[in-house]
Amino acid sequence: MIDRHHRNLALLVAGCFFMEILDGTIVVTAAPKIGASLGVPATSISLVITAYLVTLAVLIPLSGWVGARFGARPVFLTAIVVFTAASALCAASTSLPELVAFRVLQGVGGAMMVPVGRLVVLAKTPKQELMRMIAFLVWPALIAPVFAPLAGGVITTYASWHWLFLVNVPLGALAFLAALRLIESPPMPPPPPLDRFGVLLVCGGLGALTYDADLLSRSSPPWLAVAIVGAAAVVLLIAASRHLWVAEHPLVNLRTLRIVTFGASIGGSTVFWLAVGAVPFLLPLLFQEVFGWSPVKSGAVVLFVFLGNIVIKPATTYLYGRCGFRSVIFASTAGLAVTLVACAFLTATTPLALIALVALLSGIARSVGSTGYTTLAFSDVPDEHLRDANTLQATSQQLSFGLGVALGAVLLRAGGPLADLLPGTPGDETAYSIAFVLLAIVASLAAAGALRLPPGAGDGIRVRGRGAGRGGDQPGRSSQRIGSTGAAR
C-alpha cells in the first residue's frame, strides 16, 4: 500500500504540475484585456504564451542533470520559489517586455519543478503501486487545459487579469511549505559531465519547434518565418538525434527507447497527447464562435471532460489489471477517436445533455489512456536509467501536448478549404467538423500503435484480483520498485 507520506508527496508534485500547465493556457482568454492594459494589440500577447512554452520545452531536458548535480530537494524548493516570485512579477508588469521577461523566468521555475519532483516520487514507488501513483501524477495534464478556459473566463469577467498570476502566490507558498516537509533527495550516483553540445542541439531544436508551432497556431501565420524556423528545427533535431544516439553521456539518453515497453509508450503517447492537447482548444472555439455561447457557459460544458477524468479514476487500476495494457490502451485510444468523430456532428441545436455526454466520454478515454501510457513507460525501466527515462518522457509529453494546440489550429484552418470541396453549402461549423474528423484519424494512429504492443506488455506490474479496484493491494508478479527489469543497451 502507498503510505500517507508518499501519497502526499505525489499530490504535491501533481499540484505543481497543475499550476505549470494551467499557466500555459489560461492567458489566452485574457489576451484582449492584457493588451489594452499594456497598450499593445491583443495579438502581441501571443508572445507571452510562446515565451513560457518555449522556456519549458528548452529547459525540461536539462532538469534531470540539474537534479542529479545539485540534489532533488534544493532544486525543487528553488524552482517553487522562482515560479512563485515570477508569477508575482508577471502580475506587477507594466509593459509587454517586462511581462515576457517574467514569463521566461516563470518557465525556468516550471521546467525544473515538475520533472525533478516526479523523479523523487517514482524513485520510491513499488512496482505494484505504480499505476495508482501515475494516476496522481497525470491528472493535472488532463484537467488544467480543460479548466483553463472557464477559469480564465471567470477571472477576466469578474476580476483583473493580474489575478491570473496572483493566484499562484498563495498556492506556491503552500507548495513550498509542503515541500519542506515532504521532499527528500533520493540517493543517486553523481551525474556525468554536462553534454554541452547536446544542450545546444536539443534545446535549440525544441525551442525552434515550439516557436514554429506557435506561429502556425496564429490566425494569420507568417509563412516565411514558419518555413525558416521549421527548417531550423528539423536540422537541429536531426543533428541532435544523431548525437544523442552515439554520445557517451548524452543530455537525453535515446538508448532508453530500446526498452520495448518504454519505446512503445513514448511513440504511442506522443500521438495520443497531440489529439488530447487539441480538444480543449477546438471545443471552446466551436462553442463560442459557432454556437454563440459565452466563455463561462463554454467552459462549464468543457468541464464535463474533467468530470469524465474523475469518474473513471477509481476503476482504472482494475481495468488494466483485469484486461491488460494492450487491450485497455487500444480501447481508450479508439474511444477517443470515436468521441472526436461525435464532436464533428455537434451543432447549435444538439441537446446540451448530449454534448455533455460526449465531453464526459472523451474525458474517460483521455484519463484511461494517459494513465496506461505513463505507467507502461516506466514498467520495465531499470533503476540506473530512471532519470534518463523520466527526462525523455517529460520532454516528450510537454512537447506533444503543446504541439496539440498548433495541430488543432492547423486542422481547423485546413477545414475551410476542404469544406469548399464538399457538396452543398458548408455552414460555419463545417470547418470544425472536418478538423475533428482529421483529429480522429490522428487518434486512430495511436489505436493502431496499441495493437502492436506485445500481448503481455506491462504484465509484471498488473494488479489482479478484487483488490485492484480498491487501490491495488493485490500484487502482480513483482513487488519490486520501479526499474527491476529491462535494460537499455
N, C-alpha and C positions, 0 to 999 in steps of 0.2 A: 504494500500500500504506500501511497505518497503521503509523507508526513506533512504537518501543517507548515513547517518552515519552508520546505521545498515548494509546496503549493503557493504560498505567499510570494516566494521568490519569482515563480513563473508569472503570477498575476502582476507583480511589479514590472517585470520586463514587458509583459503584454500591454500594460498601461502606457509605458513609454513608447512602445511601438504605435499605439493608437494615436498619441499626440503627434508623433513624427509623420504618419500618413495623413492624418486629418489636416495638418498644416500645409500639406502639398496640394490640397484641392479646395479648401474652404474659402480661399481668397477669390476664387473665380466669381462667386456670386456678388462680391463686394467691389468688383473692378470699377464700375461707374462712380461709386461714392468715393473710393480711394483716389481715383483720377481727379475728380472735382476738388477734393480736399488738398491735393498736392499740386493742382494747377497743370495737369498733363492729360492728354487724351486717355480714355479708358483702355484703348488698345495697347498703350505703353505699359500697362500693369501686367501684361503677359510676361514681361521681363522679371517681375517679382516672383512669379511662379517658376519660370525657367531657371533663375539663379539658384533657387532652393533645390530643384530636382537635379540639376547638373552637379551641384556640390555633393549631393547624396551619391549619385552614380559614380563620381570620380573618387570619392574617399572611402566608400564601403570596402573596396578591395584591400585597402591599407589597414582596415580595422583589425584583422587577425594578427598581423605582425605587430601593430602598436600594442594590442592587448597582451601579447606574449612578451614583448620587450619591457613594458612598464608595469604589468600586472593588471588583472581584470578590475580589481576593486578601485584603485586610483583612477584608472581610465574611465570607468563607468561613472564614478562620482563627479569627475571633472566634466564629462560630457553632459551630465544633467545640469550642472551649473552654467555651462556655456549655452546650452539650448534655452534655459530659462531666462538668463540675462539677455540673450539675443532677442527673445520674444518681447521682453520689456522695452528694449531699444527699438524694435520694429514699431511698437505702439507709439513711441515718442518721436518717431521720424517726422521731419517737416519738409522733406524733399524726396524725389524719386531716387537719386543716387544714394542717399542715406538709407532708404528702405531696402534697396537692392543689396547694399553692403552688409546690412544687418541680417538679411535673409541668407546670404552666403555664410555668415557666422552661425546662424541657426542650423544650416545644413551641416556644418562641421560637427556640431554637437550631436545631431541626429545620426550622422554616419558612424560615429564612434559609440553611441549609446546602445543601440539595439543589438547589433551583431555580437558585441562583447558580452552583453548581458545574456543573450541567448546561449552563447557558448558555455557560460557558467552553469546555466540550467541543464543543458544537455549532458555536460560532463558528469553530472551527479545522478542522471536518470537511469534506473534499471531498465533493461530491455522490455520487460513485461508491462512497464508503465509508460513506455514511450508514446503510445497513441494518446493516452489521456493527457500527457504533458504537452504534446504537439497541439492538441485541441485548445489548450490555454494560450499557446503562442501564436496561432494563426488567426484567431478571431478578429484581431484589430485590422488585418489586411482586408477582411471581408466586410467589416462593419463601418470602418471610418469613411470609405468613399461613398457609402450609402447614406451615412448620417450627415456628411458634409453639406449637401445641398439644403437640407432642412435647417441645419444649424446656421449656415451662412445666411439663409433667407430670414430666419428669425432675428439674428443679431443685427443684420443690416436694416431690417424693418423697424425694430423696436429699440435699437441702441446704436452706438457709434461703431464704425469699422475698427476702431482701435481695440475693441473688446475681442476681435478675432485673435489677437495676440495676447492680450492681457489675461485671458482665461488660463493661459499656460503658466502664469506666475504662481498662483497657489497650488496648481497641480504639480508643477516642478518642485516646489518647496516640500510638498508631501512626499514626492518620489525620492527626494534627496534624504529626508529623514528615514524613510523606509529602507533605502539602500544602505544607510549607515549600519542598520541592524542586520540586514539580510545578506548583503553581497560579500563574498569572500573571493580571494584569488586562488583558484584551484592549482595544485602543483602541476607545472608544465615545464618541459625542457626549454632551455633558452633558445630563442629563435635564431636562425641563420642570419648572415648579413643581409641587409635590405637589398632586394633586387631593383636597383635604381633604373636600369634600362627597362625592366618590366613595368615599373611605376610610370615611366614616361609613355610607353606604348599603350598600356591598359587604360590608365586614367585619361590620356588624350583621346583614345578611341571611344571610350564610353561617354566622355563629355561631349565629343562631337556628335555621337549618335543620339544622345538625349536632346541636345540642342536642335539637331535636324528634325527630330520627332516633334518638338515644339513648333518649329517653323511650319511643318506640314499640317499641324492641327489648327493653324490660324485660318480665319475666314478668307483671307486673300494671301496665300503663301508667296513669298518672294522666290520664284522658281530658280533663278540663277544662284542665289545663296543656298537654296536647298540642294542643288546639284553639287556645288563646290564643297559644302560641309559634309554632305553624304559621301562624296568620293573620298574625302579625307578620313572619314570614319571607317570606311571599308578598308582603305590601305593600312591604317594604323591597327585595326583589329586583326587583319590577316597577318601582319607582321608580329603582332602580339601573340597570336595563336602559335605561330612557328617558334617564337622564342620560348613561350611557356612550356611547350612540349619537350624542349631539349635542355633548358636551363637546369643546372644542378639544384639550385634553391630558388624556384620561381616565386614571384609575388602571389600568383594564384596557381595552384597545382592542378593543371588539367589532367594529370595522370590519374586522379581520383575517379575520373569518368570511366576508367576501365573496370571499376567495381560495377557489376552488371545492374544491380538494383539502383545504385546511385545515378549512373549514366542514364538509365531508362527514365528515372523520375525527373531528372533535370530536363531531358528532352521533352517529355510529355507535359510537365508542369509549365514550361515556357510557353507552349501553345495555349494551354489552359488559362494561364494568367493573362494572356493577351485578350482572350474573349471576356474573362471576368472583369478586367480593367475597363473595357469599352462599355459595358452595360450601364454603370452609374453615370456615364457621360451621355449616352444616347437617350435613355429613358426620360430624364428630366427635360431634355431639349424637346422630345416628342410631346410630352405633356404640356409644356409651356408655349412652344412655338406653333404647334398644330392644334392641340386640344384647347388652348387658351386658358389653361389653369394658372393659378397664382403660384409663386415659388413655394409658399407654405403648403398648399394642397399637394403640389407635385412631390415635394419632399416627404410629406406624410404617407403618400401611397408607395413611394420607393422604399420607405421603411419596412414594408412587408417583406422585402428581400432580407432585411436584418432579422425579422421575425422567423423566417424560414431557417436562417442560420442557427437561431437559438432552439427552435423546436426540435431539430434533428440531433442536436449535440448529445443528449443522453443515450441515443441509440447507435451512435457512430462506432464505438468500440465493439458492440455486439454485432453489428452488420459485418465488419471486417473479420471478426473472429469466426462468425458463422459461415460466411460466403467466400472469404479470401480477398486479397488485394486486387487481383486481376479482374474478377467479376464485378466487384463494387466500384472500382475506378472506371471500368467501362460503362457501367450503368449510370454513374454520376455525370460523366462527360457526355454520354449520349442524351441523358436527361437535360443537361444544359443546352445542347443543340436543339432539342425539341422545344424548350421554353423560348429560345430565341426565334424559332420559326413562328411560335404562337404570338410573340411580340409583333411580328410582321403583319399580323391580321388585326391588330388593335386599331380601333377608330374612336372618334369622339363620342359615338353612340354606343360603344361597348359598355355593358353594365359595369359599374365600378367594382362590384364584388368579383367579377370575372377577371378584371385587370389585377386586382389584389391577389387573386389565386395564382395567376401566372407569376407574379412577383414572388409570392411565397414559395412556389415550386422551384423557381430559379435560385432562391436563397438556399433551399435544401440541397440542390445539386452542387452549388458552389461550396457549401460547407463540407459535404461528404468528400468531394474531390480534393479540396485543398488539404484536408487532414490526411487523406490517404497518400497523396503525393509526398507531402513533407515527412510523414512517418516512414514511408518506404525509402526515402532518400537516405536516411540515417540508419536503416535497419542492419546493414552489413558493413558499415564503415568502422575500421579498426581505430583504437584509441589514438594511435600516432598520427592518423590522418583526419581526426575530427576537426581540428582547427582549419585545415585546408578545405575540407568539405563544407563546413559552416560558412566560410568566407565565400566560396563559389556559389553555394545555394542562396545566400543572402543577396549577392550581386545579381544573380540570375532573376530572382523574384522581383527585386526592386526595378530592374531594367525592363523586364517584360510587362510588369504592371504599369509602369509609366508609359511604355510604348503602346499599351492598350488604348489609352485616350487618343493618341495620334492615329492609331488604326481605326478607331471609331469615326474620327473626323474625316479621314481619307475615304472610308467606305461610304459615309454619308454624302461626301462631295461627288463620289462616283455614281451614287444612286440617281442623281439628277439626269445626267446624260443617258444612263441606262433606261430610266423611266420613259424617255422620249422614244425609245425603240419598241416599247410595248404597244399593243393595240389599244385603241380608245384614248381617252383624255386623262392623263395622270393627274391625281389630286395632290394636295400639299403633303399628304402622308406617304406618297408612293416612294419617294427617295428614302424615307426611313424604313419602309418595308423591305426595299432592296438591300439596304445596309444591314438589317437584321438577318436576312437570309444569307448574305455573304458571311456575316459573323458566325452564323450557324454552321457554315461549311468549315470555318476555322476550328470551331469546337469539335466538329466531326473528325478532324485530323487527330485531335487528342484521343478521341474514342478509338480510332483505328490504331493508334500507337499503343493503347492499353491492351488491345488484343495480342500484341507482340510480346507482352510481358511473359516471362516463364510462368507456367501454371502454379508453381509453388513459391512465387516471389513473396517474400515477407513472412513465410510460414514460421520462421524462428521467433517472431515477436507477436504472432497472433494470439489473442486471448480467447480461449474457447470455454464453453460451458455457461451455465445460467448466471454465474457471477460476472460475466463480461458486461452485461447490461447495467450492472450496478457499480461499475468503476473498475472492473478488471482485476479482481482478486484471485482469479484462477489463472495461474501462469501458463504460458505456452511452452514451447520446447526449450526455452532458455530463460534463465532468470539473471543472466549476467548483465553488466552495464553495457551501454552502447559501445559498439566497436569491438566486440569479442570475436567477430568473424569477418572474413573477407580481407582483401589486400589490394593495394594499388601498385602494381608492379611496373 
